[in-house]
Amino acid sequence: MKKKTKKYDQDFFANAKKVVGDERYGKALKKGHDRANEIRLKMARELIGKNQTDLKGFSQPEVSKIEARKDMKISTLEKYAKALGMKVTINLVSEDDEKSQPIAIYG
């Protein structure tokens, strides 16, 4: 006798949206994006070999807060990037076409 298995969508995110509903899915997605942004700032700092205490112009608690923020001013991000020896650039990219060229709008 063959065991019955439930069929799921091949796309994890499409299936998750069906299971939890639009509102909870949207909240979870936003939380995931916020966490990813936090990790990216920390990762950039660590990749160049700096600790939170190494950034000139910032105290360690300030760096920790910046890296954990969900939203920040571009000027704060520029100051953080400069302390890393980097700069900020902002590009517009198509949501639909991954191969489209980004359009630089800042930096």
C-alpha positions in Angstrom: 0.0 0.0 0.0 1.4 3.3 -1.0 1.7 6.0 1.6 -0.2 9.2 0.9 1.9 12.4 0.9 0.7 15.9 0.8 1.8 17.8 -2.3 3.4 21.2 -1.8 4.3 23.9 -4.2 7.9 23.7 -5.4 8.3 27.4 -4.4 8.8 27.6 -0.7 7.6 31.2 -0.5 4.5 30.6 -2.5 3.6 27.7 -0.2 4.4 29.7 3.0 2.1 32.5 1.8 -0.7 30.0 1.3 -0.2 28.4 4.7 0.1 31.6 6.9 -1.9 34.1 4.9 -1.0 37.4 3.2 -0.7 39.5 6.4 1.5 37.2 8.4 3.6 36.4 5.3 4.1 40.1 4.7 5.2 40.7 8.3 7.6 37.8 8.3 9.1 38.9 5.0 9.7 42.4 6.3 11.2 41.0 9.5 13.5 38.8 7.4 14.6 41.7 5.2 15.3 43.9 8.2 17.4 41.1 9.8 19.2 40.6 6.5 20.1 44.3 6.3 21.4 44.1 9.9 23.6 41.2 9.0 24.9 42.9 5.8 26.2 45.9 7.7 27.9 43.7 10.3 29.3 41.5 7.6 30.7 44.4 5.7 32.5 45.6 8.9 33.8 42.1 9.7 34.9 41.4 6.1 37.3 44.3 6.3 38.6 43.2 9.7 37.2 45.9 11.9 35.5 45.6 15.3 32.7 47.8 16.5 35.3 49.7 18.6 37.5 50.4 15.5 35.1 52.8 13.7 36.2 56.4 14.1 33.5 58.8 15.1 31.3 56.1 16.7 31.2 54.6 20.1 30.7 50.8 20.3 27.1 51.1 21.5 26.4 53.5 18.5 27.8 51.0 16.0 25.7 48.2 17.6 22.5 50.4 17.3 23.3 51.3 13.7 23.8 47.6 12.8 20.5 46.7 14.4 18.4 49.5 12.9 15.5 48.6 10.6 15.6 52.0 9.0 18.2 54.8 8.9 19.0 58.1 7.3 21.3 58.0 4.3 23.6 60.5 6.1 24.0 58.0 8.9 24.8 55.2 6.5 27.3 57.4 4.7 29.0 58.2 8.0 29.1 54.5 8.9 30.5 53.6 5.4 33.1 56.3 5.6 34.3 54.9 8.9 34.7 51.6 7.1 36.7 53.3 4.3 33.7 52.8 1.9 31.0 54.9 0.2 27.3 54.5 -0.3 25.7 54.1 -3.7 22.0 53.7 -4.4 20.7 52.0 -7.6 17.3 51.4 -8.9 16.8 47.9 -10.3 13.8 46.3 -12.0 11.8 43.9 -9.8 10.8 41.9 -12.8 13.9 41.6 -14.9 17.0 40.4 -13.1 19.2 41.1 -16.1 18.2 44.7 -16.4 20.9 47.3 -15.8 20.8 49.2 -12.5 20.3 52.9 -12.7 22.6 54.8 -10.3 20.7 57.6 -8.5 23.1 58.4 -5.7 26.8 58.2 -5.0 
